[in-house]
């Protein structure tokens, strides 16, 4: 008896994309970002294929009202380097939340996705907003 593996076509995957709207008020950053990563990858679908981009669109509102557990508010830092000598920048979590809370959620989701060619494509389907207002344009088929 031969078994055949089902592979969805790219056209079918594009037609089946859905929009997920999540309010981040009082949600924990790590738990929320894992849910977002699963939705962006498409692991919640039965036709999930690891080498295809079959995830959905995700819209997150109220990123400034997200919370973290434990002492992470004082201990967590965001590090980046310019590439030059003494070019290291370290930003505490509290200051980053004051400056741009969407960047905190974006980095958490980005670091939960696989580091491959599909990551940038998946992150383009993520929309982040600080407050209630959303000005996104939903593409209708």
ZABAVEX-15110 format. One line per 3 residues: for each residue x, y, z of N, C-alpha, C, CB. Coordinates in steps of 0.1 Angstrom, whole numbers, always signed. Glycine has a CB too. Example, Ala and Ser with C-alpha at 12.3 -4.5 7.8 and 13.67 -1.06 7.14 Angstrom:
+132,-57,+78,+123,-45,+78,+132,-33,+78,+113,-45,+90 ~ +128,-22,+71,+137,-11,+71,+129,+0,+79,+141,-6,+57
END
This chain:
+8,-12,+0,+0,+0,+0,+9,+12,+0,-10,+0,+12 ~ +7,+21,-10,+15,+33,-10,+7,+45,-4,+18,+37,-25 ~ +15,+53,+3,+9,+65,+9,+15,+77,+3,+12,+65,+25
+7,+87,+1,+11,+99,-6,+11,+110,+4,+2,+102,-18 ~ +21,+119,+4,+21,+130,+13,+14,+142,+6,+36,+134,+16 ~ +5,+148,+14,-2,+160,+8,+7,+172,+10,-16,+161,+15
+9,+180,-1,+16,+193,+0,+6,+203,-6,+29,+192,-8 ~ +3,+213,+2,-6,+223,-2,+1,+232,-13,-12,+232,+9 ~ -7,+237,-22,-1,+246,-32,+0,+260,-26,-9,+246,-45
+8,+269,-32,+10,+282,-27,-2,+290,-29,+22,+289,-35 ~ -10,+288,-39,-22,+295,-42,-33,+292,-31,-28,+292,-56 ~ -33,+279,-27,-43,+275,-17,-39,+281,-3,-43,+259,-16
-26,+281,+0,-21,+287,+12,-25,+302,+13,-6,+285,+14 ~ -23,+309,+2,-26,+323,+2,-41,+326,+4,-22,+330,-11 ~ -50,+317,-1,-64,+319,+0,-69,+316,+14,-71,+310,-10
-62,+307,+21,-66,+303,+34,-61,+311,+46,-62,+289,+36 ~ -54,+322,+43,-48,+330,+54,-60,+337,+61,-38,+340,+48 ~ -59,+337,+74,-69,+344,+82,-63,+355,+90,-76,+334,+92
-71,+364,+96,-67,+375,+104,-70,+372,+119,-73,+388,+100 ~ -60,+373,+128,-62,+371,+142,-60,+384,+149,-53,+360,+147 ~ -69,+389,+157,-68,+401,+165,-67,+398,+179,-81,+410,+162
-56,+403,+186,-53,+400,+200,-51,+413,+207,-41,+391,+201 ~ -58,+414,+218,-56,+425,+227,-46,+421,+238,-70,+430,+234 ~ -35,+428,+239,-24,+424,+248,-25,+430,+262,-11,+429,+242
-37,+435,+266,-38,+441,+279,-37,+430,+289,-52,+448,+280 ~ -27,+432,+299,-25,+422,+310,-21,+408,+306,-37,+422,+319 ~ -15,+407,+294,-10,+394,+289,+5,+393,+292,-14,+391,+275
+10,+381,+295,+24,+380,+298,+32,+379,+284,+27,+367,+306 ~ +43,+386,+284,+50,+388,+271,+54,+375,+265,+62,+397,+274 ~ +60,+366,+272,+65,+353,+267,+54,+344,+262,+73,+346,+277
+44,+343,+270,+33,+334,+266,+25,+340,+253,+23,+333,+277 ~ +24,+353,+253,+18,+359,+241,+26,+357,+229,+15,+374,+244 ~ +39,+359,+230,+48,+358,+218,+49,+344,+213,+62,+363,+222
+47,+334,+221,+47,+320,+216,+34,+318,+208,+48,+310,+228 ~ +23,+323,+213,+11,+322,+206,+11,+329,+192,-1,+327,+214 ~ +17,+340,+192,+19,+348,+180,+28,+340,+170,+25,+362,+182
+39,+335,+175,+48,+327,+166,+41,+315,+160,+61,+323,+174 ~ +33,+308,+168,+26,+297,+163,+16,+301,+152,+18,+289,+174 ~ +9,+312,+154,+0,+317,+143,+7,+321,+131,-8,+328,+149
+19,+328,+132,+26,+333,+121,+32,+321,+113,+37,+342,+125 ~ +36,+310,+119,+42,+299,+113,+31,+290,+106,+50,+290,+122 ~ +19,+290,+112,+8,+282,+107,+8,+268,+113,+10,+280,+92
+14,+266,+125,+15,+253,+131,+1,+249,+137,+25,+254,+143 ~ -8,+258,+138,-22,+255,+143,-30,+249,+132,-28,+267,+148 ~ -25,+249,+119,-33,+243,+108,-29,+229,+105,-31,+252,+96
-39,+221,+100,-36,+207,+97,-27,+206,+85,-49,+200,+95 ~ -27,+216,+76,-19,+215,+64,-5,+222,+66,-26,+222,+52 ~ -1,+223,+78,+12,+229,+81,+24,+221,+74,+15,+229,+96
+32,+228,+67,+44,+223,+61,+56,+231,+65,+42,+222,+45 ~ +66,+225,+71,+77,+233,+76,+85,+242,+66,+87,+224,+83 ~ +86,+238,+54,+93,+245,+44,+85,+255,+36,+100,+236,+34
+72,+257,+40,+63,+266,+33,+58,+277,+43,+51,+259,+26 ~ +55,+288,+38,+50,+299,+46,+35,+299,+46,+55,+313,+41 ~ +29,+291,+55,+15,+289,+55,+8,+295,+67,+12,+274,+54
+14,+305,+74,+8,+311,+86,-3,+322,+82,+19,+317,+94 ~ -8,+328,+93,-19,+338,+92,-14,+352,+95,-31,+334,+101 ~ -22,+362,+94,-20,+375,+98,-23,+377,+113,-28,+386,+89
-15,+385,+120,-17,+387,+134,-17,+402,+137,-7,+379,+143 ~ -27,+407,+144,-28,+421,+147,-28,+422,+163,-40,+429,+141 ~ -19,+429,+168,-18,+430,+183,-20,+445,+187,-4,+425,+188
-30,+447,+196,-32,+461,+201,-28,+462,+216,-47,+465,+199 ~ -27,+474,+220,-23,+477,+234,-10,+470,+239,-35,+472,+244 ~ +0,+472,+231,+13,+466,+235,+19,+473,+247,+23,+466,+223
+15,+485,+249,+20,+493,+261,+14,+488,+274,+17,+507,+259 ~ +4,+479,+274,-2,+474,+286,+2,+459,+288,-17,+475,+285 ~ +12,+455,+282,+17,+441,+284,+25,+440,+297,+26,+436,+272
+25,+428,+303,+32,+427,+315,+42,+415,+314,+22,+424,+327 ~ +52,+415,+324,+62,+405,+325,+62,+400,+339,+76,+409,+320 ~ +67,+388,+342,+66,+382,+355,+80,+383,+362,+62,+368,+355
+80,+382,+375,+93,+381,+382,+99,+395,+383,+102,+371,+377 ~ +113,+395,+384,+121,+407,+385,+126,+411,+371,+132,+404,+394 ~ +119,+407,+360,+124,+410,+347,+123,+425,+344,+116,+402,+337
+114,+432,+350,+113,+446,+348,+126,+454,+352,+101,+452,+356 ~ +133,+449,+362,+146,+455,+366,+158,+448,+360,+147,+455,+381 ~ +157,+435,+357,+168,+427,+352,+170,+426,+337,+167,+413,+358
+159,+428,+330,+160,+425,+315,+166,+437,+308,+145,+422,+310 ~ +174,+434,+298,+181,+445,+290,+180,+441,+276,+195,+447,+295 ~ +181,+451,+267,+181,+449,+253,+195,+454,+248,+170,+456,+245
+202,+445,+241,+216,+448,+237,+217,+449,+222,+225,+437,+242 ~ +224,+458,+217,+227,+459,+203,+241,+465,+202,+217,+468,+195 ~ +247,+462,+190,+261,+467,+188,+262,+473,+174,+271,+455,+190
+269,+484,+173,+270,+491,+160,+280,+484,+151,+273,+505,+162 ~ +289,+477,+157,+300,+471,+149,+313,+478,+151,+297,+470,+134 ~ +313,+490,+156,+325,+498,+159,+330,+495,+173,+322,+513,+157
+342,+499,+176,+347,+498,+189,+339,+506,+199,+362,+502,+190 ~ +336,+501,+210,+328,+508,+220,+314,+511,+215,+335,+521,+225 ~ +309,+503,+206,+296,+506,+200,+284,+499,+206,+296,+503,+185
+286,+493,+218,+276,+486,+224,+265,+495,+231,+282,+476,+235 ~ +253,+492,+229,+242,+499,+235,+234,+490,+243,+233,+507,+224 ~ +231,+493,+256,+223,+485,+265,+212,+493,+269,+232,+479,+277
+200,+489,+267,+188,+496,+271,+180,+488,+280,+179,+500,+258 ~ +176,+493,+292,+168,+485,+302,+154,+484,+297,+168,+492,+315 ~ +147,+473,+301,+134,+470,+297,+124,+481,+299,+129,+457,+304
+125,+488,+311,+115,+499,+314,+117,+510,+304,+118,+504,+328 ~ +129,+514,+301,+131,+525,+292,+127,+521,+278,+146,+529,+292 ~ +129,+509,+274,+124,+505,+260,+109,+505,+259,+130,+491,+257
+102,+501,+270,+88,+501,+270,+83,+516,+270,+82,+494,+283 ~ +90,+525,+276,+85,+539,+275,+88,+544,+261,+93,+547,+285 ~ +99,+541,+255,+102,+546,+242,+93,+539,+231,+117,+543,+238
+93,+526,+230,+86,+519,+219,+82,+505,+224,+94,+519,+206 ~ +70,+504,+229,+66,+490,+234,+64,+480,+223,+53,+492,+242 ~ +61,+485,+211,+59,+476,+200,+72,+468,+196,+54,+483,+187
+84,+475,+198,+97,+469,+196,+100,+457,+205,+108,+480,+196 ~ +95,+458,+217,+97,+448,+227,+90,+435,+223,+92,+452,+241 ~ +77,+437,+218,+69,+425,+214,+75,+420,+201,+54,+429,+212
+79,+429,+192,+85,+425,+179,+97,+416,+181,+88,+437,+170 ~ +106,+420,+190,+119,+413,+193,+116,+399,+199,+128,+421,+202 ~ +106,+399,+208,+102,+386,+215,+97,+376,+204,+92,+389,+226
+89,+381,+195,+83,+372,+185,+94,+368,+175,+71,+379,+177 ~ +102,+377,+171,+113,+375,+161,+122,+364,+166,+121,+388,+158 ~ +126,+365,+179,+135,+355,+185,+129,+342,+187,+141,+361,+198
+116,+340,+186,+109,+327,+188,+107,+320,+174,+96,+329,+194 ~ +109,+328,+163,+108,+322,+150,+121,+316,+146,+103,+332,+140 ~ +121,+306,+137,+133,+300,+132,+141,+310,+124,+130,+288,+124
+154,+310,+125,+163,+319,+118,+166,+313,+104,+176,+322,+126 ~ +156,+315,+95,+158,+311,+81,+152,+321,+72,+151,+297,+80 ~ +151,+317,+59,+146,+326,+49,+131,+330,+51,+148,+320,+35
+124,+322,+58,+109,+324,+59,+106,+335,+70,+102,+312,+62 ~ +116,+337,+79,+113,+346,+91,+109,+360,+87,+125,+346,+100 ~ +116,+366,+78,+112,+380,+74,+98,+380,+68,+123,+385,+64
+95,+370,+60,+82,+370,+53,+71,+368,+64,+81,+358,+43 ~ +74,+360,+74,+64,+358,+84,+62,+370,+93,+68,+346,+93 ~ +73,+377,+96,+72,+389,+104,+65,+401,+97,+86,+394,+108
+64,+400,+83,+57,+411,+76,+42,+410,+79,+60,+410,+61 ~ +37,+398,+83,+23,+396,+85,+19,+400,+100,+19,+382,+82 ~ +29,+405,+108,+26,+409,+121,+24,+424,+122,+38,+404,+131
+13,+428,+128,+10,+442,+129,+9,+446,+144,-3,+446,+122 ~ +17,+455,+149,+17,+459,+163,+13,+473,+165,+31,+457,+169 ~ +4,+476,+175,-1,+489,+178,+0,+492,+193,-15,+491,+173
+4,+504,+197,+5,+507,+211,-9,+508,+218,+12,+520,+213 ~ -18,+515,+211,-31,+517,+217,-43,+509,+211,-34,+532,+217 ~ -55,+514,+213,-67,+508,+207,-68,+510,+192,-79,+513,+214
-64,+521,+187,-66,+525,+173,-57,+516,+164,-63,+539,+171 ~ -63,+511,+154,-56,+504,+144,-59,+510,+130,-60,+488,+144 ~ -48,+512,+123,-50,+518,+109,-45,+509,+99,-42,+532,+109
-46,+496,+101,-41,+486,+91,-51,+485,+80,-39,+472,+98 ~ -46,+480,+69,-55,+478,+57,-56,+463,+55,-49,+485,+45 ~ -68,+458,+57,-70,+444,+55,-72,+441,+40,-81,+438,+64
-64,+432,+35,-65,+428,+21,-77,+418,+19,-52,+422,+15 ~ -86,+422,+11,-97,+412,+9,-96,+406,-5,-111,+420,+10 ~ -99,+393,-5,-98,+386,-18,-112,+385,-24,-93,+372,-15
END
